[in-house]
Amino acid sequence: MENSNWVEQQMAQLAPPADWAPDAAAALSRHRNRRRDQWRSGPGFWWKAAIAAGLILGVAAAPPTRALAQRLWTFLTVGRVEVLQLDLDLLPKKSSLRAKQLHPPVLAREVAGFVPSLPPSTVLRGSPQTAVFGPSDYEVRLKLDDLRQLLQAAGITGEELPASWDGARLVLHINGMVMTEWEEIDAMLIQAPPPQLAVPDGFDLRRLTTLVLRGLNMPAAQASALGARMAAAPAWMLALDAGDKAGIREVALRHGTGTLVYDYDTDHPDRIERLTLLWSTPERIAIFSCGCGDAVAIAVANSMN
């Protein structure tokens, strides 16, 4: 009997106050805020993409001297974004094919030589809050053994890899970025000037891209086509994990073509939780993410200079 009374007393402590009533709206708001914070801190598309693979190349803060840089490095403008869905678990965590961040971006007053653009309030309501970040630097220092292991695991043999690739340094420099948030509608816009890619003079970027993609189990014809596109017009390749519940499709924009990425709700795979639209112009690379629909995202892109 004493045990029964004790259990009843403990259960009574869990009961809500007599005047308590459930607040479904507040609970839903807290749930959405948790999902939004989770998306920003790691699980969502953009943050996963930023740490993807050797397809995202890194930056040296500054070459040793300008003369040496001109003699040994080729600088390319990365003018577009490619979004791919790959099994990134095939790359070991410490593989040299994974990009290394040399230093994180810090808050800044402006991005040198870059004028950000915002959609008008008639397109996106709310009060935008903007933060500016300085340069961010990434690096890939290639080890041939890592590339060989990736290819062998994919069943690819007989590829003769240039000895000059061992220790080759591929670097990407983002001169800064502007992040704008509309908290009322849970929307975010990231924009930056086109990054600069530096590769050793004469480096075969086409072949490296093709081999890494094949090592990540992309069909040979598709990998070859993407490698050729990379050599002709370098792209910032952002990779979604193959296990992510996401959809990818191209859309027509006023500036050209954009890429829509849909993040599906993990609890309800048939529901789109948020979408991300990526596009580029000669002046900027832009990424817009929201819980809104396609029409709003496309209108935002089309309204910007």
C-alpha positions as semicolon CSV with decimal commas, in nm:
position;residue;x (nm);y (nm);z (nm)
1;M;0,000;0,000;0,000
2;E;0,279;0,238;0,088
3;N;0,442;0,174;-0,249
4;S;0,112;0,244;-0,424
5;N;0,073;0,577;-0,243
6;W;0,431;0,674;-0,328
7;V;0,374;0,608;-0,700
8;E;0,054;0,814;-0,694
9;Q;0,237;1,102;-0,525
10;Q;0,515;1,095;-0,784
11;M;0,268;1,084;-1,074
12;A;0,076;1,374;-0,924
13;Q;0,390;1,589;-0,947
14;L;0,385;1,543;-1,324
15;A;0,031;1,672;-1,360
16;P;-0,003;2,023;-1,509
17;P;-0,149;2,312;-1,305
18;A;-0,527;2,321;-1,285
19;D;-0,548;2,634;-1,502
20;W;-0,313;2,497;-1,769
21;A;-0,431;2,462;-2,128
22;P;-0,231;2,328;-2,426
23;D;-0,092;2,590;-2,665
24;A;-0,062;2,418;-3,001
25;A;0,062;2,731;-3,179
26;A;0,348;2,782;-2,933
27;A;0,444;2,415;-2,950
28;L;0,449;2,427;-3,330
29;S;0,660;2,743;-3,319
30;R;0,913;2,579;-3,086
31;H;0,925;2,274;-3,314
32;R;0,990;2,491;-3,620
33;N;1,261;2,686;-3,437
34;R;1,436;2,360;-3,340
35;R;1,418;2,236;-3,699
36;R;1,553;2,568;-3,826
37;D;1,843;2,563;-3,577
38;Q;1,922;2,203;-3,669
39;W;1,929;2,296;-4,037
40;R;2,165;2,587;-3,976
41;S;2,401;2,395;-3,749
42;G;2,467;2,093;-3,963
43;P;2,210;1,856;-4,109
44;G;2,079;2,082;-4,384
45;F;2,192;2,101;-4,742
46;W;2,416;2,407;-4,736
47;W;2,629;2,311;-4,436
48;K;2,675;1,954;-4,556
49;A;2,773;2,082;-4,896
50;A;3,040;2,306;-4,751
51;I;3,239;2,010;-4,617
52;A;3,167;1,765;-4,895
53;A;3,469;1,627;-5,082
54;G;3,778;1,708;-5,282
55;L;3,537;1,853;-5,535
56;I;3,523;2,156;-5,307
57;L;3,871;2,295;-5,336
58;G;4,060;2,506;-5,088
59;V;4,242;2,831;-5,047
60;A;4,579;2,958;-4,950
61;A;4,549;3,284;-4,762
62;A;4,825;3,427;-4,979
63;P;5,086;3,276;-5,214
64;P;5,450;3,324;-5,102
65;T;5,515;3,601;-5,356
66;R;5,329;3,747;-5,652
67;A;5,603;3,643;-5,893
68;L;5,600;3,286;-5,766
69;A;5,222;3,273;-5,790
70;Q;5,229;3,393;-6,150
71;R;5,489;3,136;-6,240
72;L;5,348;2,829;-6,063
73;W;4,973;2,882;-6,026
74;T;4,678;2,919;-6,259
75;F;4,389;3,123;-6,118
76;L;4,040;3,048;-6,246
77;T;3,710;3,216;-6,168
78;V;3,451;2,976;-6,036
79;G;3,143;3,115;-6,203
80;R;2,876;2,854;-6,142
81;V;2,754;2,590;-5,896
82;E;2,703;2,218;-5,960
83;V;2,487;2,024;-5,712
84;L;2,551;1,649;-5,700
85;Q;2,417;1,362;-5,491
86;L;2,700;1,128;-5,394
87;D;2,787;0,869;-5,130
88;L;3,030;1,080;-4,931
89;D;3,083;0,800;-4,679
90;L;3,312;0,642;-4,940
91;L;3,567;0,910;-4,850
92;P;3,745;0,838;-4,520
93;K;3,718;1,122;-4,271
94;K;4,090;1,196;-4,292
95;S;4,121;1,157;-4,668
96;S;4,317;1,426;-4,848
97;L;4,027;1,437;-5,096
98;R;3,818;1,617;-4,835
99;A;3,857;1,993;-4,826
100;K;4,027;2,144;-4,522
101;Q;3,927;2,486;-4,398
102;L;4,239;2,692;-4,332
103;H;4,061;2,957;-4,131
104;P;3,694;3,036;-4,073
105;P;3,542;3,361;-4,197
106;V;3,506;3,641;-3,942
107;L;3,262;3,927;-3,926
108;A;3,358;4,217;-4,151
109;R;3,225;4,557;-4,252
110;E;3,216;4,487;-4,626
111;V;3,329;4,248;-4,897
112;A;3,591;4,430;-5,098
113;G;3,472;4,515;-5,448
114;F;3,133;4,349;-5,402
115;V;2,791;4,515;-5,390
116;P;2,521;4,287;-5,243
117;S;2,169;4,286;-5,383
118;L;1,841;4,225;-5,198
119;P;1,492;4,143;-5,323
120;P;1,241;4,428;-5,278
121;S;0,986;4,412;-4,997
122;T;0,714;4,353;-5,257
123;V;0,876;4,015;-5,327
124;L;0,990;3,912;-4,978
125;R;0,816;4,064;-4,678
126;G;0,974;4,115;-4,339
127;S;1,268;4,299;-4,188
128;P;1,599;4,169;-4,325
129;Q;1,901;4,147;-4,095
130;T;2,239;4,132;-4,266
131;A;2,578;4,005;-4,152
132;V;2,897;4,038;-4,357
133;F;3,180;3,785;-4,337
134;G;3,537;3,821;-4,454
135;P;3,738;3,580;-4,671
136;S;3,715;3,206;-4,614
137;D;3,991;2,972;-4,722
138;Y;3,991;2,601;-4,806
139;E;4,257;2,360;-4,927
140;V;4,303;2,017;-5,080
141;R;4,656;1,879;-5,071
142;L;4,628;1,567;-5,284
143;K;4,778;1,233;-5,185
144;L;4,785;0,977;-5,463
145;D;4,745;0,687;-5,219
146;D;4,408;0,828;-5,111
147;L;4,293;0,856;-5,471
148;R;4,415;0,504;-5,552
149;Q;4,230;0,361;-5,253
150;L;3,909;0,538;-5,357
151;L;3,934;0,402;-5,712
152;Q;4,021;0,049;-5,600
153;A;3,725;0,041;-5,361
154;A;3,503;0,133;-5,658
155;G;3,654;-0,151;-5,865
156;I;3,848;0,085;-6,094
157;T;4,193;-0,048;-6,179
158;G;4,460;0,022;-6,436
159;E;4,452;0,403;-6,405
160;E;4,802;0,550;-6,424
161;L;4,809;0,859;-6,205
162;P;5,064;1,135;-6,272
163;A;5,339;1,138;-6,011
164;S;5,319;1,519;-6,014
165;W;4,975;1,498;-5,854
166;D;5,118;1,366;-5,528
167;G;5,125;1,661;-5,290
168;A;4,956;1,893;-5,541
169;R;4,777;2,180;-5,373
170;L;4,439;2,298;-5,502
171;V;4,304;2,608;-5,341
172;L;3,979;2,806;-5,347
173;H;3,941;3,161;-5,219
174;I;3,604;3,311;-5,132
175;N;3,658;3,684;-5,093
176;G;3,374;3,714;-4,841
177;M;3,002;3,669;-4,824
178;V;2,688;3,852;-4,719
179;M;2,422;3,663;-4,524
180;T;2,074;3,813;-4,490
181;E;1,795;3,663;-4,277
182;W;1,423;3,728;-4,264
183;E;1,343;3,570;-3,928
184;E;0,968;3,630;-3,953
185;I;0,942;3,400;-4,254
186;D;1,245;3,179;-4,184
187;A;1,432;3,273;-4,501
188;M;1,805;3,316;-4,564
189;L;2,002;3,459;-4,855
190;I;2,377;3,403;-4,894
191;Q;2,563;3,583;-5,170
192;A;2,928;3,620;-5,256
193;P;3,147;3,725;-5,546
194;P;3,255;3,432;-5,765
195;P;3,533;3,239;-5,586
196;Q;3,882;3,201;-5,728
197;L;4,030;2,857;-5,783
198;A;4,408;2,814;-5,792
199;V;4,564;2,498;-5,934
200;P;4,926;2,413;-6,020
201;D;5,019;2,528;-6,368
202;G;4,919;2,265;-6,623
203;F;4,718;2,059;-6,373
204;D;4,460;1,830;-6,538
205;L;4,149;1,939;-6,349
206;R;3,925;1,753;-6,592
207;R;4,083;1,417;-6,522
208;L;4,097;1,460;-6,144
209;T;3,731;1,558;-6,131
210;T;3,635;1,260;-6,348
211;L;3,834;1,012;-6,140
212;V;3,703;1,135;-5,805
213;L;3,343;1,120;-5,929
214;R;3,396;0,768;-6,062
215;G;3,548;0,671;-5,728
216;L;3,228;0,795;-5,566
217;N;3,034;0,552;-5,787
218;M;2,909;0,798;-6,046
219;P;2,860;0,629;-6,386
220;A;3,165;0,676;-6,610
221;A;2,982;0,869;-6,885
222;Q;2,829;1,116;-6,638
223;A;3,160;1,161;-6,454
224;S;3,340;1,225;-6,782
225;A;3,081;1,483;-6,890
226;L;3,107;1,668;-6,559
227;G;3,486;1,657;-6,575
228;A;3,476;1,818;-6,919
229;R;3,240;2,089;-6,792
230;M;3,471;2,153;-6,496
231;A;3,769;2,205;-6,727
232;A;3,576;2,432;-6,964
233;A;3,409;2,643;-6,694
234;P;3,520;2,570;-6,335
235;A;3,231;2,512;-6,097
236;W;3,193;2,503;-5,723
237;M;3,075;2,143;-5,685
238;L;2,849;2,102;-5,384
239;A;2,767;1,746;-5,286
240;L;2,458;1,611;-5,113
241;D;2,498;1,284;-4,931
242;A;2,334;1,002;-5,124
243;G;2,138;0,913;-4,808
244;D;1,981;1,258;-4,776
245;K;1,612;1,279;-4,851
246;A;1,646;1,550;-5,113
247;G;1,537;1,634;-5,463
248;I;1,730;1,833;-5,724
249;R;1,599;2,002;-6,037
250;E;1,701;2,287;-6,266
251;V;1,475;2,589;-6,315
252;A;1,475;2,875;-6,566
253;L;1,559;3,217;-6,421
254;R;1,590;3,564;-6,567
255;H;1,970;3,533;-6,533
256;G;1,989;3,185;-6,683
257;T;1,951;2,852;-6,504
258;G;1,925;2,788;-6,130
259;T;1,921;2,471;-5,922
260;L;1,645;2,394;-5,673
261;V;1,723;2,153;-5,388
262;Y;1,435;2,018;-5,179
263;D;1,495;1,899;-4,821
264;Y;1,226;1,649;-4,723
265;D;1,098;1,620;-4,366
266;T;1,273;1,328;-4,198
267;D;0,953;1,237;-4,011
268;H;0,729;1,277;-4,316
269;P;0,932;1,190;-4,630
270;D;0,650;1,301;-4,858
271;R;0,663;1,659;-4,728
272;I;0,911;1,926;-4,837
273;E;1,049;2,093;-4,524
274;R;1,246;2,366;-4,698
275;L;1,403;2,439;-5,031
276;T;1,726;2,596;-5,145
277;L;1,774;2,779;-5,475
278;L;2,126;2,830;-5,611
279;W;2,216;3,049;-5,907
280;S;2,502;3,254;-6,040
281;T;2,565;3,564;-6,248
282;P;2,894;3,722;-6,354
283;E;2,877;3,934;-6,037
284;R;2,772;3,683;-5,772
285;I;2,694;3,333;-5,659
286;A;2,370;3,328;-5,458
287;I;2,196;3,075;-5,236
288;F;1,842;3,135;-5,108
289;S;1,683;2,900;-4,855
290;C;1,335;2,912;-4,707
291;G;1,032;2,717;-4,600
292;C;0,838;2,878;-4,884
293;G;0,740;2,746;-5,224
294;D;0,917;2,739;-5,560
295;A;0,738;3,049;-5,689
296;V;0,865;3,269;-5,405
297;A;1,225;3,145;-5,438
298;I;1,225;3,200;-5,815
299;A;1,071;3,547;-5,772
300;V;1,349;3,636;-5,525
301;A;1,619;3,532;-5,772
302;N;1,455;3,713;-6,063
303;S;1,415;4,035;-5,862
304;M;1,784;4,069;-5,782
305;N;2,037;4,252;-5,999
